[in-house]
Each structure stands twice: as structure tokens, then as C-alpha cells.
Amino acid sequence: MKVQLIYFEGCPNADAARDAIRRNLAAAGLPPDFEQIDTESPEAPATLREWGSPTVLVDGVDVGGEPAPTGRSCRLYDNPENRGVPSDAAMAAALGGGGASATPALERNVASPGRAPGLPRVAMAGAVVAAIAASACCVVPAVLAVIGISGVGFAAALEPYRPVLLGATAALLGLGFYLAYRKPRAAAGANVPVDACGCPAPRTRRAGRSMLWIAALAVALFAAYPYIAGATAETEKRGDAVQTAASQTATLRIDGMTCESCASHIVERLSEQPGVVKATVSFADKSARVVYDPERVQPDALARAVAALDGYTATAVSP
């Protein structure tokens, strides 16, 4: 007969379960030997890691009557003497029958939080996606520019929805925190709340909360990216020409800029044009001033270079 105690370190009922196993083994006249498996140990078999703590298996059968793993969490039992461990009657029946007699659900879990709830993860993922979309005006062009693709048009299309997306981000993140930190209710028909096992938060829930805080930091960074990018954006850049007495200055009216970061993309494009001495782009004024060599480039050509960036339109308003 193989007796196993499944637990995780820090479970407040693990010691009581050990004592109950030893007591019932002695009462059944069996050797006091049993296997102890910490579900968080790398050596723990994968098939046993999803059982709650504490779980007692006799020949692979849960003495609490659960046919399948209950999830990495605290377990409570319908045991009036100690809800944190299976009753002596259930363990004696299992030990006396080699585990088979425990199968007809001698006692069921009163409450088992199970795996980390799926809804907090969904809310967390939704908040991150919404934050990225809200910051697409700066994030998408910056990312795509690295691989040589223009995504300004797509990003600009999302810009009018930025307030809505930021609102959705806050709502989803708030929902994720609510679901992760709310106090669980008692299981159906039970009078004992889930956390009555004495564990302040099951391991998987603590891990989920940590992930939620990491996601919240990522969301904050994405939401703030347009402002960060604006503070560090390069809005003035020199070209390949040298200023002389013949140099002229052109002003371009630019539409389609959605944040300060856009100015850095445009000034980069203008400075690359042959004959440009210096380009300066203002997001606030939606304009660009370009000092250029008229023998090598003209304002209309500069406007076309800006318009070639997907999502922008440019017009030369002065020679």
C-alpha cells in the first residue's frame, strides 16, 4: 500500500495532515512510512503538482473523494474536528480498503480555490493590449521603423480613440485587481469561507498577483510612452548640405502628427533628403522649417518626402 501526502511549503494544515496519517497508519497496524511530496519541488511528479494542500493519496486515490486534482491551493474538508485535513473515518476507510473505499466520495472538499482564476488573467491581458493600442501613435511607428516598415497610418487611425482605450485600460486593470484581491466566498452549501484554511493567499493566487503588478507597471509604461517619447524626441537635425548665402528656408504645413514622437520621424526623413542643411519640426505648430540648397532640392520635393511616410500629408506654404 502506497500512502502519499501532497502539500506545499507553508501550508498551515500540512503538519496536522502528517499527524493524521501517522495516527491512522498506527490504528490500522501499518508501518508509519509514507511519502511526502512538495508540489513546488522540481522533483515533484507533474501528475501530482496540481493537487491542493494537504492531499492524502492511498494507492493513488484521494481519501477526500476527489476524482481529479483540485488545483494548487489550500484544501478544506467536511471534517468537523479539523477542516484542514481529511477525517479519520475517511482515512481509516481508505487504509483499510487499499484506497478503493475512498472513491465513493466519503467526503468532498468544502472549499477549494483551485487554479488561479482565468478572469484576472484575461483582464490583465486586455489591459496590456488596450494600453498598447492607446499608445500606438508612438509605439507602433517606433517599433516598425526598426524593421523598416511604416505604420504611421495605422497608428494615426487609433489616435482619436486614445481616451477610450485608456479608459478601457484602467477598467480592465481595475477588474483584474478586484478579482485577484477579492475575498473568496464559501463553496456552495458550505459554511466556511475559502480562506478559513488559515492560508492568507494560496501560492497560485500570490503568483497571479505578482504577475498583475508586473502587468500594471507595463501598462503604465505603455500609457506614458507618448509623453516619454515627446520629452526625448529629436525635433531638429542637420542634413548633408552646408549653409551658404544661397541657402533658403521653406516652411511645410504637416497634418497627421499625433504626438511629439511623430516629429522625430519627420525630421529624420527631411534630414535624409539631398540638399537639406537643417530641418526642424514642431508638433505644436504642425509644421516644419527646412534650410536647404535650392540647387539640389525644392520645397515641393521636401513635402513629397514627408507625404511618403504613411499617414502624413505635407504642403509647402512658403518658398
Secondary structure, DSSP 8 states (H G I E B T S, - for coil): --EEEEE-TT-TTHHHHHHHHHHHHHHTT--S--EEEETTSTTS-TTTTTS-BSEEEETTEETT--SS---SSB--BS-SS-TTS--HHHHHHHHHTTTGGGTTTSS-BS----S--HHHHHHHHHHHHHHHHHTHHHHHHHHHHHTT---HHHHHHHGGGHHHHHHHHHHHHHHHHHHHHS-----TT-SS-GGGGS-SS-HHHHHHHHHHHHHHHHHHHHHHHHHHHHHH---EEE-SS---TT-EEEEEEEE---SHHHHHHHHHHHHTSTTEEEEEEETTTTEEEEEE-TTT--HHHHHHHHHTSTT-EEEEEE-
